[in-house]
Amino acid sequence: MFINLIIYGVYGIMIGVYFEYVNPIILLVLFYLIPILINTIFLCVEHKREKLKKVMQYYTCLNSFFMYIFVGIFLEHSGWWTAFVKKYSVYKDDIYVEISNSFISISQVIYIFILYFGVSVLLKKIIIRGKKK
């Protein structure tokens, strides 16, 4: 379980260091897809080792969730999020695409929490169902 914490720590630092090169599509992959893939890998590895416990499911989700919060706080306080919003918000004629001024607004934090934990619960049910067959 400790390796999960290390991976998320390194992953969060890498995002912070290279954030100035990120575009909106990469941002979605970095914060929505990759943490779910990391959680999936850890849950599958623990299942193969026959050590898949309820606590592991929550531990991996909490690590990814807190990584999101810590990176979000860092991005907002460093000013990089403001620069990102200015760079990628679009106002042309009838097209208006705006990015939220807060990376860690309460609605976004709730969405991330539900996403990470919901996918984890679903994945665990799939793993357990596959184990019964």
Buried (B, 14 or more C-beta within 10 A) or exposed (E): EEEBBEBBBEBBBEBBEEBEEBEEEEBEEBBBEBBBEBBBEBBEBBBEEEEBEEEBBBBBBBBBBBBBBBBBEBBBEEEBBEEBBEEBEEEEEEEEEEBEEBBBEEEBBEEBBEBBBEBBEEBBEEBEEEEEE
